[in-house]
Amino acid sequence: MNTLAYLIYGCITGFVTIWVGWIFYRNGRAFILYLLQNNALLTDAINRLLLTGYYLLNLGYAAVMISTWERVESWTGLLTSVTVMTGRIILTLAFIHYCNMAAIYYIGKKQQSIPHS
């Protein structure tokens, strides 16, 4: 049953990671563009790097989580395991997102306090 749990978990995690990553990529561009004072070329390059790093981090974390998986013996255990592991990934994504937003906020505040020539 673990193989089935891994497949379900992999599909859910892959979908959520790609979907959320694309939303961050598309909507985060405006924040980066603001921080880089409308430098579109640099903004797009940084945004692509952030998306790649996001995918690598989340897919790597998902793979590591599989190594901590206990043996699944029943359908209830399968549902519980997949739910708990998926919840951990989603909570991790939320935490990383809020850390990134805090960093953007503080960088923006710092730039506002620096006098521009």
C-alpha positions as CSV (number, residue, x, y, z in Angstrom):
1,M,0.0,0.0,0.0
2,N,2.9,2.3,0.5
3,T,3.5,2.4,-3.3
4,L,-0.1,3.6,-3.8
5,A,0.3,6.2,-1.0
6,Y,3.5,7.5,-2.7
7,L,1.8,7.8,-6.1
8,I,-1.2,9.7,-4.6
9,Y,1.2,11.9,-2.5
10,G,3.4,12.5,-5.5
11,C,0.5,13.6,-7.7
12,I,-1.0,15.9,-5.1
13,T,2.4,17.4,-4.2
14,G,3.4,17.8,-7.8
15,F,0.2,19.6,-8.7
16,V,0.2,21.9,-5.7
17,T,3.9,22.7,-6.1
18,I,3.5,23.6,-9.8
19,W,0.2,25.4,-9.4
20,V,1.4,27.5,-6.4
21,G,4.8,28.1,-8.1
22,W,3.2,29.4,-11.2
23,I,1.0,31.8,-9.2
24,F,4.0,33.1,-7.3
25,Y,5.9,33.5,-10.5
26,R,3.1,35.4,-12.3
27,N,2.1,37.6,-9.4
28,G,5.4,38.1,-7.7
29,R,6.9,39.8,-10.8
30,A,5.2,43.1,-9.8
31,F,6.9,43.1,-6.3
32,I,10.3,42.3,-7.8
33,L,9.9,44.9,-10.5
34,Y,9.1,47.5,-7.9
35,L,12.1,46.6,-5.8
36,L,14.4,46.7,-8.8
37,Q,13.0,50.1,-9.9
38,N,11.4,48.8,-13.1
39,N,14.4,46.9,-14.4
40,A,12.3,44.3,-16.4
41,L,15.3,42.3,-17.7
42,L,16.8,41.7,-14.2
43,T,13.3,41.2,-12.8
44,D,12.5,38.4,-15.2
45,A,15.8,36.7,-14.7
46,I,15.5,36.8,-10.9
47,N,11.9,35.7,-11.1
48,R,12.9,32.6,-13.2
49,L,15.7,31.8,-10.7
50,L,13.2,32.1,-7.8
51,L,10.8,29.7,-9.5
52,T,13.5,27.2,-10.2
53,G,14.7,27.3,-6.6
54,Y,11.1,27.0,-5.4
55,Y,10.5,23.9,-7.5
56,L,13.8,22.3,-6.4
57,L,13.2,23.1,-2.7
58,N,9.7,21.7,-2.7
59,L,10.3,18.6,-4.7
60,G,13.4,17.8,-2.7
61,Y,11.5,18.3,0.5
62,A,8.7,16.0,-0.8
63,A,11.2,13.3,-1.6
64,V,12.8,13.6,1.8
65,M,9.4,13.3,3.4
66,I,8.8,10.0,1.6
67,S,11.9,8.6,3.4
68,T,10.2,9.3,6.8
69,W,7.0,7.5,5.8
70,E,5.9,4.7,8.0
71,R,4.5,1.4,6.7
72,V,0.8,1.7,5.5
73,E,-1.3,-1.3,6.4
74,S,-4.9,-0.2,5.6
75,W,-7.0,2.2,3.6
76,T,-7.5,4.3,6.7
77,G,-3.7,4.4,7.2
78,L,-3.2,5.3,3.6
79,L,-5.6,8.2,3.8
80,T,-4.1,9.4,7.1
81,S,-0.6,9.2,5.8
82,V,-1.3,11.0,2.6
83,T,-3.2,13.7,4.4
84,V,-0.5,14.3,7.0
85,M,2.3,14.4,4.5
86,T,0.4,16.7,2.1
87,G,-0.5,19.0,5.1
88,R,3.2,19.2,6.0
89,I,4.1,20.2,2.4
90,I,1.4,22.9,2.3
91,L,2.4,24.3,5.7
92,T,6.0,24.4,4.6
93,L,4.9,26.3,1.4
94,A,2.9,28.8,3.5
95,F,5.8,29.4,5.9
96,I,8.3,29.9,3.1
97,H,5.9,32.3,1.3
98,Y,5.3,34.4,4.4
99,C,9.1,34.6,5.0
100,N,9.6,35.8,1.4
101,M,6.8,38.3,1.7
102,A,8.4,39.6,5.0
103,A,11.8,39.9,3.2
104,I,10.2,41.8,0.3
105,Y,8.4,44.1,2.8
106,Y,11.6,44.9,4.7
107,I,13.6,45.4,1.5
108,G,10.9,47.8,0.2
109,K,10.9,49.7,3.5
110,K,14.7,50.0,3.5
111,Q,14.6,51.3,-0.1
112,Q,12.0,53.9,0.8
113,S,14.2,55.2,3.6
114,I,17.3,55.5,1.4
115,P,17.4,58.9,-0.4
116,H,17.7,58.4,-4.2
117,S,19.9,60.7,-6.2
